[in-house]
Structure formats: C-alpha cells, structure tokens
Amino acid sequence: MKHCLIVEDSRVIRQVARGILEGLDFQTVEAEDCIGALKSCRLRMPELILLDWNLPNSNGAEFLRTLRRERDGGQPVVVFCTTENDIAQVNEAMLAGASDYVLKPYDRDVIREKLTQVGLI
C-alpha cells in the first residue's frame, strides 16, 4: 500500500483528502504545518504528499524546498492543493519541486486524474 502525507492546516480538508486517498488504496498520515510535515517525512518518506500552499509558520513552497534537500526528499510526488490560481505562485511551486497542482475544492476524480498522470495509480 502506498503512503501519502497530507499537509493541510484545515482539519476538515485533511479529513476529505484522507477519505479520497484511502478510497484510492493509500495509507495516509496528516500534518497541519510544515514542522509536523518535515518530522513525518523524516520518520517515513511518503510516495505522495498533498501540500497546501498557506500553512502556519511557513508556506508550502518553503517546505518543499527544505524537503528536497532531505535524504530521499527528491522521491515523493508532491501535488500542491491550493485556492490560489496566481500563475506566479504556481510557477514558484513547480520551481520548488512540485509535480503538479490542483485547485481547491477538489474531488476524487480530480485527485485520481492527477495521480494517474504522475504514475501513482
């Protein structure tokens, strides 16, 4: 079973994402900020990270740049999940090492399509 880290400060959105991913046969863990996400990655590097842009203490791009410097940090597929549709922000995410992005609100079909595109399902 593949492992996914959901990094999102909203508990409700984490629950929705967990339901979608578990329905797609992923084991999930959650973090509500960049500090918790980095700790989780150091314990077990996931195959997939769903990453919010706006997070306490930092933003998703900063977390991703830090992650990519970690041992095995280049391995996870990272999909940014954001309400922001500013092209500059999308470019920053991609330059930081994101594999793709989705706009919130998203649903199972959108996530399935993205994960199919990146070869995780």
Secondary structure by P-SEA (a helix, b strand, c coil): cbbbbbbcccaaaaaaaaaaaaaacccccccccaaaaaaaaaaccccccccccccccccaaaaaaaaaacccccccbbbbbcccccaaaaaaaaaacccccccccccaaaaaaaaaaaccc
